[in-house]
């Protein structure tokens, strides 16, 4: 069966993934025309023949494919994708998301790099070792499953890393922005006119908040955000409260099948309302 | 607009792979800067003095005096290299182009992929195989070692079959970029340390394209070739000390 890519920009991903939500929200709120193609991450659809042949030979996701009269352009890695979108659509995407001034831009780049080995590593792999691996192993081993030393070690290491990263957000990243009453990770350039609800934000805020919110929604007691990291709590809730971010987050929560304290609590609350 | 010599200061440890990438970008293009060594082995990166430069306590970092007289502080090697490409005219366009957003985005893709693959694999393996056992006196759990080495091998395989597919000369297209510097500073370590080579199962034979590419980068950018070489000598000595210290107990 031959595969045809839609015209224009297509985002391939699963809203279960934090980077996919960040990209989806970014495109939507800037009114960049695009098609969203759901690829079932948990079901391993990214390892299917059609994905390996048409998108990436090793199943890497998310991906964007830009189809124009010039041909097909494929790109991976959420931060590379967010930057590409700001460059490709300068008339749609306001400059504050990724400033052109080299100093202001370098500050955003500094966060986007730090994010990988700190926030993303900690948050994602904490969830993997605490919930995902046990849930898969239980399906295989049933009641006999017991967390191995290796799994405990990975879970604990990443949990500590996650809290270290949150502490850095609270005490280092959120600190210097005194030019705006609104919280953001990156100091806004001097000439910024805070004339829109988002002009204090950058793509770093979007990427980071989506990552933090994932753990906060699935395991709120572990993160204890409001009590332990009050500034971070205020900032994360303001970013994921943006309509286009909240929408994709809602969809992820609705479809999520992973049983975690946060989702169980949510289900009970919903049932109580009925 | 080029900024003068006294303005730029680079804080680094030559043993740090990201430090060597930034250093080679500057040295190769004869960009004037002040070099300050921050020796990790002496815990200098944890000093109060260095915390003023980089509160994240990592190397490399730069400070740059701007036209308005303010001092701009920046950490994270990829962010530093992008910033230098944007502000130092002596660096050719191909390293990180301003206009060609396709090439630029492919470099961005590499630099992001690098963190969780080449960097995590190489640094993770060296940490788990050598550094932690040296400090704690205990051998790292086999499963942890297996996972680290698995990531390193997987990353090398991606370099061999994806980034360097079709026999291309550089990681992104047919010209050198900051992606090549970032990667070569890491990969340059692998072929030289007997312990790593043994565990990975060979370099030149298994990863032929990567081997040729590494030779090319280290030859074309002597500042990287030389600093990789010196660092490897030190690492080799360090590895020998480790083997002597820890093998009686294992």
Interface residues (C-beta under 8 A of the other chain):
Chain A: X57 X58 X73 X75 X76 X77 X78 X79 X80 X83 X84 X87 X88 X102 X103 X105 X106 X107 X109 X110 X112 X113 X114 X116 X117 X121 X148 X149 X150 X153 X168 X172
Chain B: X55 X56 X66 X72 X74 X75 X76 X77 X78 X79 X80 X82 X83 X86 X87 X101 X102 X104 X105 X106 X108 X109 X111 X112 X113 X115 X116 X119 X120 X141 X143 X144 X147 X158 X162
